[in-house]
Amino acid sequence: MAMNEEHHTLARPEFDKPVKILIVVAPYYKQIAAELVAGARAEIEAAGGTHELVEVPGALEVPTAIGIAERMSNFDGYVALGCVIRGETTHYDTVCNDSSRALTLLGLQGLCIGNGILTVETYDQARVRAESAGQNKGGGAAAAALHLIALTRRWGGARSGVGFVPARDEIQLAGGSKGKDTA
């Protein structure tokens, strides 16, 4: 997005109960990551929320860390931060596509995630997008997570019985005996 283009920003959501957010950052480009984190922290704190920060080696590990945290902790939402700059190989495409796809799949499972992993051509593009006084993509990712948390709370949270039911190893056969499910 060009700097002179106007865009609409939703009003910051308000919460009855504070939110707890995990910021997961891949600090491969340390200065870019620091700006993204600063923007995310400021947005979360402005909404009255708390946050924890964890670092992972790269953008591909961000969704995995979020998945682990969701299974083993009690966060309301997540902010995914990092930066991928195009290089000379197709590895850029793999990292961009797979990290984004994994975050989307986690979101479709009900996690409230703001994706602030920058995918750019140059370091200067990343710097402009990361600056908390500029485009503030870290703050934008935190705002996205906050809005998703607000929707989750508005609609009453997760409901049981939604989604697929895992297959059972055994089924009850006629006459009360158990056998292996061969279906």
N, C-alpha and C positions, 0 to 999 in steps of 0.2 A: 504494500500500500504506500502510495506516495505521501509524503509528509503534509502536503497542502490539501489533501482530500479530507472532507468531513465524514465522520462516521458516528453512529449513534452508540452510546454507552448506557447500559441499563443502570438504574439507581442501585446503590449498594443495598443488599438485603439486610433486614434487621432480624435479630434472633432473641427469643425469650430466654433460651439457655445457650451459653457460650459453645462455640464449635471448637473441635480439636482436629487439627489438620497436620498431616505428615507431608513435609516437603522432601522430595527425593530428587537429588541433583547429581548429574554426571559432570564433574568439574574438569573435564579434559582441557577446555579453554578456561583457565582459572578466573581471569578478569571478567569474561562474559558471564560465567556462572555466578560470580559474586554480585554482579549487577542484577541478574535475574532473581537471585535469592533476596536481595534487598527490596526489590519491588514486590515480591510475593509476601515477604514478612510485613511490610508496611500495609498492604491491603488486608491481610488477615487481622492484624492488630487494630486497624481502623474499624473493622466489623466486630471488635470485641472478642475475637477468637484467640486461641493459643496454637502453638505449632511446635513441632520437633523437626529437626533436620537430619537427614542421613545422606551420605555420599556413596555412590556406586561407581565402578570403573568407567562405564560408558552408557550411551543411550539405550543400547539393547538390554542392559540390566535394570533400567528404571522400571519397566512394567513388572518384571519378576519381583523386585523389591516391594512394589505396591501390592502384588498378589500375596506375598508372604505376610506383609503387615496386615492385610485384610483378614487373613486366616488366624493370625496369632496376636492381634492387638485390638484396640478399640477406637480407632480414628473415625471421625465423621466423613472425612474426605481427604483427597490427595492432590498434590501439585507436582507435576512431572516437569523437571527443568533440565536443560542441557543444550548443546549446540553441535550440529553436524555441518561441517563445511566441505563442499565438493572438492574432491581430490582428483587424481589421475586415473582412478579405477572405478569399477562399478560397485565397490563396497559402499559408497555413499548411498546409492539407491537401495541397497539391501538394508542398511541401518535406518534410513528414513522410513521406508515402507514398513519394515517389520516392527519397529518401535511404535509407530503410529497405529498400525493394525492391532498390536497387542493391547495398547491403551484403549482403543475403541472396543475391543472384545471385553475387557474388564468393565468398561462403562456399561455395555449392554447387559452385563450380569448384575448391574445395580450399584456399582461403585461410583462415587462422585469424584470425578477426576478432571482437573484443568490441565490441558496439555500445553506446556511452554517449552517444548523442545524445538529450538530454532533449526530450520533447514535452509541453509543459505549458500550462496556461491562464493562469498568472500568474507574475510574477517571484518572488514568495514561494515558490510551489511549486518553482520551479527552485532557489532558494537552499537549501531544506531537502534536496532530493535531491542537490545537488552537494557539500555540506559534507563534507569528508573525515572529520570527527569525528561526522558524522550518518549519513545513508543511504549516503553514499560511492559514488555511482553510477559515478564514474570508476574507483575501485578495483574495483568489481564488473565493469566492462567489461574491465579488465586481467586480472582473475581468469578471466573467460570465455575470453579469448584464450590465457591460459596453459594452461587445461584442454584447449583444442582442440589446442594445440601438443603437449601430453603425449600425447593420443590419436594424433596424427599420428606421433610418434616411436614409440609403442607398436606401431602397426600397420605400421611400416616406411616411411612416407613415400609419396610419389606413385609410381604405377606407370605405365609407358608403355602405350599402347594402350587406355586407358580413355576413353570418350567418343566424340564424333563425329569422323569423318575428313573433312577438307575436300575438296570436289570438285576434280578436276584439270581444268586448261584443255584438255588434249589427252589422248586415249587411243590406245593402240596398236590399229590396225585389222588385220584379217586380211591376211596377205601382208606384214606388216612396215612398211606405210606409216603415217604419222601423219596424223590428221585432227582436226578440232574435235569435241568431245564435244557431241552434239546431244540427248542424252537428258535 
